[in-house]
Amino acid sequence: MRAMTTRNKKGETSPKEQAPTPKPRRKRQVHAEGHRRKFLVVVDETPECESALAFAASRALRTQGQLELLYVIEPDVDFQWLGVEDVAREEGHNKAKAVFRLFGRKLKAMGFEDLVPEEIVREGMKAEEITKLIEDDEDIGVLVLGASKDPSGPGPLITTLAVGRLAGTFPVPITVVPGHLSIEEILALA
């Protein structure tokens, strides 16, 4: 952080902390030779994920891009025993595999038999892991999220990433697919 001085009412100077300058973003390579734009979908057991999957798969296919699925294993509690943490981690990875299989079947049912998504599992807090992955992979060009039909709001992930403190500084565009649209309507729009 840079320090600067300010003067109070008595004319005395005091150091004032200034916000740190943001680190420079890595340039996206989505259009560079040898790269393909990736459409990132965060998958879990929520119904709105299917909407995001349909939109992202259709966009990836129509633009010769790549579909990338991310499953984040979030810590439930602070484990005091290493054995319990290992079991929970293994269960999380098994659940991720099951979710990927489920979404693979959903892709086939939607007509995307030839689209083979890249599957990534990360451990940590969802919003942080999404941001880290996007920063690490310069081919990710769009994050696609499905909005909940729930009248209380679009969902915690959209609220955090697209509306919350990260909204103005997020490294890639976020596409939010409305939850009330049918798969047919989504595919017609994508």
Sequence and secondary structure as in RCSB ss.txt:
>XXXX:A:sequence
MRAMTTRNKKGETSPKEQAPTPKPRRKRQVHAEGHRRKFLVVVDETPECESALAFAASRALRTQGQLELLYVIEP
DVDFQWLGVEDVAREEGHNKAKAVFRLFGRKLKAMGFEDLVPEEIVREGMKAEEITKLIEDDEDIGVLVLGASKD
PSGPGPLITTLAVGRLAGTFPVPITVVPGHLSIEEILALA
>XXXX:A:secstr
  EEEEE TTS EEEEE            TTSTT   EEEEE  S THHHHHHHHHHHHHHHTT EEEEEEEE  
 S  SSHHHHHHHHHHHHHHHHHHHHHHHHHHHHTT TT   EEEEEES HHHHHHHHHHH TTEEEEEEE    
TT S HHHIIIIISTTGGG SS EEEE TTS HHHHHHH 
